[in-house]
Amino acid sequence: MNLAPLPRGRDADPTWRLVHDRYTHLITPLRARGFVVDIKNAAKKSRRITAKLPDGSRLTITTETGLPLLAENVLNWIVQHEPKGERASVLVYDSTPSGTAARASTIVSPLLVATDRYLAGTGIVEPQGDGHPTAVLSNERQGEVFDGAALIGRYPDHAEATAFYEAYLDSLRRAGWHRLWSHPSPDWPRSLWNRHTKILHAWVDLAELHPPAHPATGDAP
């Protein structure tokens, strides 16, 4: 994967590096799109991620109260475009409780899809030639942590992936799994299941977020 370079000199700042590493799941796909990604106010509660765009403008990614130091404490996302030379910013994505993407909450995939569509629509970047390949994935909890993602299927868009996800859930039910929880997002669903002492997580995500995912073996786990 070809990534845009890190901002010059930033890598020597230990606080910046700490925040960068904790948000690499979002920063890496932005760098893969050719954007130089920085973290502003890394040591403060107002910290935010910025991405420099080809036309000299930038994206700002944060939350209602600034990015928390721990990425797992993020509750939602706000993405804004700051056109070069203009004071007003454009709201690109909002998964806060009052936002149009509220049901997606913390999921990164719809944030990236919405951002790509906005940038292509404004002509800042070219549309992605291969669209947004999407994967159905699962993993099981081993002790207190979940193991690596297993690839159940890969599809050209999230609509096809979501349809297959439902078929996969049917196979889990037939294999004796019971659903414990479902995420409210209809387009990027995810759920937790249990069977005996095992816990399984199944979900739909952009395939690019899981390059190491390996095909699952056998039928339903």
N, C-alpha and C positions, 0 to 999 in steps of 0.2 A: 504494500500500500504506500503510495507516494503522499507525503504529508507536507504542508506548508511549514516553513521554519518557525521556530519559537522566536518571540520578540528578542532583539539583541540585548544581552545583559541581564535579562530577567531570571534566567536559570540559576544565577548566582545568589538570588534572594531566597533563603530557606522558607520563609513564610509563603512567598509566591509559589514555590515549588510544591509545598505541602497542599495548598489549595488546588493547584493544577492537577496533582495526582489524584485528589479526591473527586475531581469532576472530569476525569479523563474520559468517562463514558459519553460525555457530551462534547468535550473539546476535540477528541480525536476525529469524529465524523465531520466536524466543522473544518478542521485542518485538512482532512481528506478532500474537501471541496475547494481547497486552494486558499482558504482564508487564514490570515495571520491572526491568531487568537491570543488575547491578553487578558489579564485579571486586574481590574482596577480596585484600589483600596483593599488589597488582599488581607491586611491586618485589621480591617474595620468591619463593623456590622453592615455597612453600606456596600460591601464588596459586590462586584458584578463581572460577568464575562463579556468581553467585547470581541467582535470579529471584523477585521478590516476587509472591505469589499473591493472588487476590481475598479469601481468608479471613484474610489476615495472616500466613500461614505462608510458607515459602520452599523453593525447590529449590536444591540445591548441586550443581554440575557440576565435576568435577575428574578426576584420574587417580590411579594408585596413589601417585605421588610429588609430586602437585601439577602444575598446568598448566605445561608448558615455555614459555619466552618465545616460541619459534617454534612456531606451530600445526602445521607439517609434522612436528614431532618427537613429536607425540602418538602413543602406541601403543595406547591404549584409553580408555574412558570409564567413569566411575562417577557415577551420578545418585542423590541421596538427597533425601528429603522430610523437612523439619524442621517438624513440627506446632507451631503457636503454643502456648507455655506448657508444652511437654513437652521433656524432655531427650533421650529416645530418638528416633532418626531411623529412617526407613523406606527400605530399599534399593529403588529404583525400576528401575534399569538397571545392568548390570555386564558390560562386555565385556573385562574382564581375563582372563588365561589360565585362571583357575579360575571365571570367571563364567558365567552361563547364556547370555549372548550373546557368548561368546568368539570365535566364528567371524566375527562382524561386525567385530571389532577397532575400527578408527577411523571406520567409516562413520557419518555423522550421521543418515541417514534412519531407521534402526531405533530410535535413541535418541529421536527426536521422536515416533515412533509409540507406543513404549512409554510415554513420559511422558504423551502425550495420553490413552491408555487408562487409565492409573493415575488421573489427575486426574478424568476423567469417571466412573470407577468409584467414586471416593470422594465424588463430588458437589461437588468444589471448583470445577469448571468444567462447562459444558454440553458434551455430545458434539458433535463437529464435524458440521454438517449435511451436508457434501459428502464426508465420509470423508477418505480420503487419496489423492487423484489422484496417479498415478505415471507417470513418463516413461521411455522408452528413449531413450538419447542416445549420441552418438558425437562424437569429434573426432580430427583428425590432427595429428601433430607437424610443426611447421614450424621447421626448424633444431633448436634445443635446447628449444623450448617447444611446448606443444599450443595449437592455436587454440581459439576459443570453441566451446561445446557446440552441436551441431546436434540438433534434435529429430527423432527417428525415429518416435515414436508416443507418444500420451498415453492413459492407461487409468484406470478408476475405482479400481483397487487394485493392489497389487504382484503378486498372483497372476496376473492377466491380463497385466500388463506383463512378468513373467518368462517366461510362455509365448510372448509375441511376441518377446522377446529371443532365445530359442532359435531361432525361425524366422529372425530377422535374422542370427544367426550362420551358419545354413545358407546364406543368400544370400552372406555373405562368403566362405565356402568355395568356393561355385560360381564366385565372381568371382576366385578365385586367391589369397585371403588365407590365411595360416597362423597358427595361434594360438601365441603365445609364452608366455602366462601367464594363469592364471585365479585370481580371488579365491576363498577357501574359503567365503564366505557363500552359502548356497543361495537365500535369499530376496532378497538384494540383490546379484546377481552383477555382475561386471565382468571384463573381459579385455583383453589387449593382442594385436594382430595385426600382421603385416608382409606386405608385398607389394613385391618389388623393394627400393627404398630408402625406402619409406613405412612409417610406424608409425601404427596406428589404435587408439584406446581406445574400447571400447563398454561401457555400463553401465546399470544401473537405479537410479533415484533418485526421491525425492519431487519432483513437478513444481514445488512452491513454491520449491525451492532453485535453480531455473534459470529465472526469469522472462524473461531476455533470449533464451533459446534459440529459434532459428529453425528452421523445417522444413528438413530435408535435401532436396536435389534429386536426382532420378534414382533408379536402383536401388541396388544395393550399391556402396559407394565403390570 
